[in-house]
Amino acid sequence: MKTKEIRKLKPEEYDKKMSEAKRELMILQGQAKTGTPPKNPGMIKKLRRTIAKMHTIRNEKNKEEQ
């Protein structure tokens, strides 16, 4: 997801997207660790970055509210 898209999300949507991204990352990492080649190996890196962006934006919003 792009940063602009993440910023537009409502809190409920944000939580849903975060859980989906974490679940997908867990599945891909499990495949990689068991030796099964993932369909798209670059997806692991992309998901990790997306999750990091989401955490960063959430922290920024929390600081603005205080």
Buried (B, 14 or more C-beta within 10 A) or exposed (E): BEEEEBEEBEEEEBEEBBEEBEEBBEEBBEBEEEEEEBEEEEEBEBBBEBBEBBEEBBEEEEEEEE
